[in-house]
Amino acid sequence: MDILIYYLIVINALGLLFMLADKIKAQKNQWRIPEATLMGIGLLGGSLGCILGMRLFRHKTKHPKFFVGLPVILVAQIILLMVLYVRLWQ
């Protein structure tokens, strides 16, 4: 269980940092982090960090893939964690 918590902390921190890095790159007209990479981090458990990055840095907020997709992924991940918790730890 501890490993899962540490994993979620790290992957969400990465999601937040990748959103910040992409925002900075966008402002400087530099090479950008692919959207697939940002969504992939969300799918791997970093959806909350990506959502926080979207809100804090006002980045990708007009892209339905992000402002709809990431919250849907987050809800699905919460449901999955609840199911796993009930089945494995009770």
Buried (B, 14 or more C-beta within 10 A) or exposed (E): EEEEEEEBEEBBEBBBBBBBBBBEEBEEEEEEBEEEEBBEBBBBBBBBBBBBBBEEBEBBEEBEEBBEBBBEBBEEBEEEEEEEEEEEEE
